[in-house]
Amino acid sequence: MRNFRVGKDHRLPTLQDVEKLKNEDFTDFQMYPTVAFDYYKSLPKKNLEHIWKDVAPENKKEHNLSEKADALKATKMLAAVSNVKQVKYLAWKPEKSDTGDEQYHDDGSLKGKYVCQYILDSTKKTSNLKELTLGTDWVERNFSLTALAYIQRLGYDNARKSSYQEAKGDSVNLLGFVNIQNENVTFSVDDV
């Protein structure tokens, strides 16, 4: 994804590129939570477990859906992450070693995971966001490549250490900040 380019000038995707995406061809499965819930609920337990492993491979303790309550919980979670109105945020988080250093693949690319925040029950007036680490293959089948490339780039930028020089001459290291000049963002500061 790091080399994914958009536009005639083959540039890295920006937030504006993601905002221009007009995916309006959602299915009932993606629009209405009850449709997805009913579908997942109707599946044999073995099929449900297979889908659950694809969507959330890191949730190993929940892969064995032997109990009816576990299957119901997985069904609700699958319906929620399949719904365009319940998935609120998607991020790409670089993997860290035990010492806090970034980890890399053999090709030099940063290892990482997709994480989403979603609302489990869209019918409640107040709903807390739930977080779930998603399977890469599932994410790449269900989200726009432009959006995923942008999300990964933000993950890389957040992992990159930045520094600046204070007036006293001290160097200050920053972690998790994105260079806004690179994002072509315009903002104003009110001097109060």
N, C-alpha and C positions, 0 to 999 in steps of 0.2 A: 504493500500500500504506500510505502514512502515515496515510490517513484510514480505514483498515479498522477496524471496531468489532465487538465481540462482546458477547453477553449482552443481557438485557432492558434494562439501563441504558446500552447502546451505548458501552462504554468501550474503551480501547485494550487489546489482549491482553497478558496477563502470562505469566510462566513457568508459573504454575499452570494457566492455560488450555491451554498447550501440553502440559503433563504429563497433562491430562485426556483428550487426544486418544487414542482407542482404535482406531487403524486396524489391524484384524486381517484385513482382506479382501485380503491380498496374493495375487498370482498365483504360480504355480510359477516364472514368469519372474523375479519379484522375490525369491523365496525361495531358489532353487537356482541357484548360479552357472553350473553346466553347461548348464542350460536356456537361459539368456540367451546364453552363449558359443556354443552350438550354433546358435542362431537367427542371431546376428550373423555367424557363420562361414559360414552357408549363403547369405547374401545376395550378390548380384552386387556387384562392387567399386564401381560407380557408386552403388548404393543405400547401401552402407556409408559412402561418402564423404559423402553427403547427410545421413545421420543424425549422423555425426561432427561435421559443421559445425554442426548444430543443438544438439548437446550441448555441444560445446567450441569455440565460434566463434573464440576467441582463439588457439587452437593451429594457426595457419595453416600452419606448416611441416609439420604432420602431416595436412593435409587431402588432399594428393595421395598416395593409397595405392598408388602404382605398384609398389612393392616388396612382395614377399610378407611380409617381416619387418614392414614398416610396417602392413600390413593385419592381421597377427596381433596386433601391439601395440595397435592401435586396438580390435580385437575384445575383447581382454582388458580394456582400460580401460572400454569400454562395458558389458561384462558386470559389472564391478566397481561402477560408479556406478549401475547398474540394480538392485543387490542391497541389500536392507534391512539385511543383516548386515555388509556391507563398507563402506558409507558411515557414517563415524563422526561427522563434524562438518559442519555447514553454517553459513556466515557470510555476511554482506553487508558488503562493504568499500567505503566511499566512495572515489570516484576523486579523485586529487590531481593538481594541475598540476605542472609542473616545479619551481615554487618551493615546493611542499608545501601549497598552499592547496586547500581543497575546491572541486570544480567543481559547477555547478548547471545544471539544465535551464531552459528559458525560463519554465516555470511556477513556478520557485523551489524545486523539489524537488532534493535532492542526487543527483548522479550516482553510480552505484555498480555493483558486480558481485557475483554470488553465487560463492562459493568453497567447494568441499567438500574434506574430507580423507577419504581412503578407503584401504582395504587392497587392494592389487592382487591378492595371492594368499592366499586364506583358508586354504589347506592348510598353509602354513608355520607352524612353531611360533613363530618370531619374525618379525614383519612390521612394516616401517616404513610410516608413513602417507605417502601421496602426496597432493599438492595439485593441484587442477585448477579453473580458472575455468570456470564453467558458463554456458551460454546462458540468458538470463532466461526466454524462452518455454518452453524445456524444463523448467526448474525449476518454473515456475508450473503446468505441466501435471502434474508428478509429485510435488509436495509440497503439504501442506495450506496453505490461505491464512492460517489462524490462525497457524501456525508461521512462515510467511514474513513476515507482518506483524510478529510479535514479533522475528524475526531482523533485519529492517530497522530496527526501532525501536532495537535494541541498537547497530546500526551507526551510526545517527544520534547516539545518546547518546555513543558512543565518540568520534565526530568532534567533538562539542561540547566546547568548552574550558570548564573549570571553574577556579575559583580559591578560595583560602581565605586568611585573614589569620593569620599567625604571631603568637606572643606578643610578639615584638619589634616588631610592626607592619608587617613586610614582607608584601607580597602575593605568593603563590606560584601560578603558573599550572599547571594540570594538563591533560593531554590523554590521552584513552583510558580515563578512569574513568567508571563508571556510578554515578549517584546511587542508593544502595541504599534510601533512604527512598521513592523513587518505585516501587521494585519490591516493596514490602511484605514485605521479607525480615527474619526474626528471627534474630539470632545472639547468642552470648554470648562474653564475653572472660574467659579465666581469668587471674587476677592471680597470677603465679608468683613 
